[in-house]
């Protein structure tokens, strides 16, 4: 997971367009959060509401952005 975050952060930094870099960061953060959730829990039945889904994606996004800022 860390490897994919670093690669995506490097790709985002190499883009000239700020909007494209922001879009890539958001898409990557959601993808990393979803993959980490599925690989950790593997039980999508535990997501009962949209609030559960947003909390999972939010925690993954925060971890991703923190890793990107460490570069």
N, C-alpha and C positions, 0 to 999 in steps of 0.2 A: 504494500500500500504506500509506503514512504517513497519507494522508487517511482511509482506512477505520479505521486504528488510532485516530486522534484522535476520529472520530465515535463509535466504540464506547466509548472511554474517557469521553467526555462523557455518553453515554447511561448508562453504568454509574454515573457519579457522580450522575446525576439520580435514580436509583432509590432508593427509601426502604428497601427490604429488602436487607440485607447478603448474604443467601443468593442472592437474584436477581442482585445485582451480581457476586458471585463466579462464579455459573454463566455469566453473560453473558461475563465475562472469559475463562473457560476455553474456552467454545465459540468465541469470536472468535479466541483465540490458535491453536486447532487449525485453524480455517478459514483464517486468514492463513498459517499454516505450510504447509498443503496447497496453497493457491493459489500461494504463492511458489515452492514446489518444482516444481509442474507447469509454471508459466510459465518457470522457469529451466532445468530439465532436460528436460522433456517426454518423459522415458523412464522409465516406471514399472517397466520390467523390471529396472532397476538395484537395486530394493529386493528384497533376497534374504531377509532375516530381519526379525523384529519389532524387533530391536535397531536396524537401519538406519532403520526407520520412526520409532521413538521418538527417535532422535538428530535426525532431521530436524524432527520436531514440537517437540522440546525447544529446539532452536536458534531456531526461529520464535517459540516462546512467550517465551523470554528476551528476544528483541528487542522483542516486543510489550509485555511488561510494563515494560521499560525506557522505551519510548516513552510508556506510560501514566503512569509516575511522573514524567516530565518536565513533565507538566501541572501 
